[in-house]
């Protein structure tokens, strides 16, 4: 396996890009450590697939370098990079048995049959498909076909990285959790460098040690699942991750105070210039529904609707014309009730032009 470094990477599909808007991928500087589990997370069109194609060698970037263990592979062909890819749709040979499908990548490289058998049996055991080895792949269910496709990517020992391009898209929802769990187990056993591309936050957060969140061709935050949830550094991350996502509330800043509908909101710490610098720009307050409670005092609001989602209730309340989501495990108020909302100050932050602009206390 390999450490993967993206240095000064940018890519445009235009031959002569004129400005930032002409780039599908904006400036990227990322390092993925050998043996780590990583996810590229973002909506369609954010640049995930472009980045995956650059790492795999299907695209040569307009600018920058790709390094595998400090070796520059920017211009190398896919076959020269020793990578494995698992795609949305299973890539297997229906006329072959499961055993032969798993063996194919090794046989194709001239590996001796004794080694082939050892590797195939090891991967089949991990995937829990040893009872299917003699079965023709055409007769497998969709989830088992995708298991075999994953196994074909994992059976080689000489690969630098295994890349998964939304591998669970075509799998029935009730089977996805099984494959997610199995993939996590495989990573823990093999300790292979794995990069998982998805628009599904559940898949990314349950698989990866580190998640790269992308929007409009740029990385807006890299962090552990806990870091992304607890302290989003950009409003997009807060909104995209969570169900429902973080409340983004318009506010105005006067001196060191943030005001929402005339109410001063206590924040996690001092207001700073933010990532964009200075004191201007669009200002918003971000607070997750989990960090708001019903109280005797606080923001006056009226309940608009209540949704019972099983473990808890999601309450939508209105402060003026602004909607605020609250998650509660207690008996919820009824639609039309007048309530007060208490925001957890340690988890309530100011954002300026989308970027966090409060410093944690003691930081």
N, C-alpha and C positions, 0 to 999 in steps of 0.2 A: 504494500500500500504506500501512499505518498502524501506528503504535505502539499497542498495546492495553494498557490499564491496568485492573485490577480493584481497586477500592478499598473496603475494609471490607465485602466481599461475604459475605452469608449467605443461605441459602434453606431454608425449611421448607414441606412440603406440608400442614402443619396450619395452620388459620386463626389459632390462638392458641397458638403453641409455648410450652411451660412451661420447658424447659431444654435443654441441649446435645444430649441424645439425640433431641430432636424435630426437629433440623436435619439435612437431607440434605447440606447444605454448611455447614461451620463457617467461622469467620473466614478470609477469603482476601484477601491483598494481594499482587498479582503484576503485573509489567510485562513485556510482550513487545515487543522492539525491532522497528522497521520492517525487514522483509526477513529476519528470523530464521526458523529451522526449529525448531519446538518439538513436544514430545510430552507428552500426558497419559497416564500409565501407572499401572495399578492393576487389581485384580481386579474382577469384576462386583459392582456395588452400592457401589462406593467413592465415587461422585459424578461420575465422568467425563462421562457423558451429560447429567446435570443441568447441569453447568458449560457444556458445549458448547451446550445449548439456551438457556442464559442469554446466552451471547456472540452466538448467532445471532438472538436476539430472540423465540424461541418461548416463553420463560419470562421473566417479570419477577421479579427477585430480591426476597426479603422485605426485605432491607437492603442498602445499599451502592450503588455506581455502577460502570458500565462506560463507559470513555472510549476513543474512537478519536481519536488525535492531539489529546488534551486536550478533545475535544468530547464532552459527555455524551450517550450514545445509549441510556441505560438503558430508556427508555420507547418508543424508536423501534421500528416494525415491521420484520420481516426485510427487506422490500423496500427500506426506507429506509437500510439499513446497508451496502449494496454489498458483500455477502459471497457467496462461492461455497462449496457443500458437495458433498462426494463421500461417498456412503453405502456401507453394506455390500454392497448389491445394486446393480448398474449401473442408472443412471437414463438410459435412452436410448429412442428411438422406433424399434421394430423395422422399421416400414414405410418409414423414411427411409434414405437412403444414409448412409455414414459422413461424407461431406462435409456433408450437410444437418444431421446431428446436431451436428457441430462448429459449424456456422454459426448454428444456431437461437438461442443466447443473444444473439448480436449482432443478428441480424435482428429479434428480439423487441423490441430497443431502438432500432430504426430506423437502424442503422448502414448506411452506403452499401455497395453490393456490392463496390466496389474494395477498401475497407478490410476487408470480410468475407473476401474471397479472400486478402488478404495475411496476415491473422491465422490463418485456417484452414490455409493452407499452412505457415506457420511452426510451428504447434503439431503438425500432422501430421508434419512433418519431425522434430521433437524426439521424437515418440512412435514414429517409424519405422512409420507406417501410410499413407504416401503411395500405396502400391500397392493400398490397400483403399478409397480415397475413393469409388469408384463402386459399391461392394458394399453391398447392403442389410444393415442391422445385424443382422437376424434370423439371418443365416447365420454370424455371427462366433462364435469360441470364447469361453468365459467370461472368459479373461484379456484377450482383445482387446476384449470389451464393456466391461470395467472400464477399459481404457486409454482408450476413447472417452469414458466417463463422466468420467474424470480430465481429458481434454482439454476437455470442455464446461465444467468448472470453471475451467480455466486460460486459456481463449481470450479472455476479457474483460481489458482493460487498466485498467479503472476500479475494480476491486474493492479492498477494504481488507484482506481476509484470505481465504485458502482453508483450509477446515476438512475434514479427512478423518476420518470416523467408522468406524473399523475396516474400511477399504476392501478388505483382502485376506482377509477371513474366509471367503468362498466360493471362493477360488482354490485350485487344487490345490497341495499343498506344494512340488512340484518346480518350479512356475512362480512361486512367491512371490518367490524371490530375484531373478528377472528384473525384476518390477515394483517391488520395493524399490529396486533399483539404478537403474531408470529414473526413479523419483520423486526420488531424490537428485540425479540428473543435472538433472532439470527445475528443481529448486530452485536449483542452482548457476547455471543459465543465466538463469532469470527473476528470481532474488532476490526472490521474493514472500514475504510473511509467511504462513507455513504452520503450522497446528496439527493435529497427528496424534493421534487418540485410539485407544488400543489396550490390551489386557491382555497383549499378547505382547511380552516384553522384547526379543527379537531385532529386531522391527520398530521399536520405540522407539529402541533404542540405535544401530541402523544408520542411521536417518533423521535424528534430531534433533541439533542443536547443544546444546540444553538440554532436560533431561527433568524434568518435574514428576511426582513420585511421590506418589500419593494413597492414603489408607487411611481408611475410615470417615468420609468427608466432609471430611477435612483434608489439607493438604499436609505430608508428613513430610520431604521433601527436594527441593530444586531444584539441579541440577548437570549438568555434562557427563557423558557416559557413563563416562569415566575416573574422575571424582570419585565417582560413585555406586558404582563397583566398588571403588575403592581405599580409600575412607574413608566408609562408610555412617554417617550421623549417627543412624540409628534401626535397631533390629534388624529391623524389617519390611523396610527397604530391603535390608539384607544378605541376608535370607532370600529375598526375592522376586527379586532380581537375582543371576544366577549359576546354574550347573548342574553339580553341586548348589550350593545356596545356602550362605551363611555358616553355620558351626557356631555355635550359640548354647548356651553351656554354663553351667549353674547354678553359682554360686560364692557365697562369703561374703567379706566385707571385714573385715579386722582392721587397724586403723590405716591404714597406707599400702600394705598388702599384699592381694592378691586370692588366695584359696585355692580350688582345685578338687580335690575328693577328697583334701584334706589336703596337696596340693602347691601351693607358692607359684608363681604364674605371672607371668613378667616381662611388663610392659606397655609400650606405646609411650611413656608419660610419666606424669606425676603424676596421681593420682586427684583429680578435682574434684567439686563438688556436682552437676554435670550440668545438663541443661536444666531439670529439675524443681526444682533447688535443694536445699540441705541434704545430709545424709549418709544418710538413710533410704531406704526403697523397695527393690523387688526388684532384685537385682544379678545380672548375667550377664556372661560373657566372650564376645566375638565374635572369631572368626578364620576366614578363608576356607580351604577345602580346599587351595587352591594355595599357602598360606603355612604348611603343615605338612610336615615331612620325616621320614623314618625315620632314626634315629640310634642311636649306641651307648648314649647316656644320654638321659633325659628321662622323659616320662610313660609308665609301664608300661601296656601295652594288649594285648588279644588280638584277632587278626584274625577278623572274623565272615564277611565275604564280599568277593569281588573281582569287579569288572565291567570288562571290556575294552570301551571305547567308541571304539576306533580310534586316535586320536592319543595317548591316555594311558589309564591305568587309574584307576578310582575304587575306593578301598579303604575299607571300613567296619570300623572297629576299636572295641572296647568298653573303656572305662575304668570299671570297676564296672558300673553299669547304664546308663551314658551312652554313646550312640553318637557317634562322631566320624568324619567323612568326610575322606579324604586323597586328593589327586590326585598321581599320580606318573607320570613318563615313564620311570622305571627299571623293571627287573624287579621285579614286586610280590611281596610275601610270599604265603604260602599260607593259606587259611582254617585257623584253629586255631593259627597261629604266635603266639608271644609276641614283641612288638616294643616299641620305645620311640619316642615321638613328640616331635619338637622343634618348638616353635611359634616362628615369627619374631616376636620381641618388638616390632619396629618396626611390625608390622601386627596386633598383638593388643591388643584394647581392652576396657575395662570399660564396660558399659551399665547405667544405673540407670533402672528403670521404662521400659525400651525406648530411652532416649535416651543418647547417648554421654556418658561421664563421665570421659574421660581427655584430658589436654592433650598435644599433640605436644611432643616435646623441643625446647626453644628457642622455643616459641610464647609 
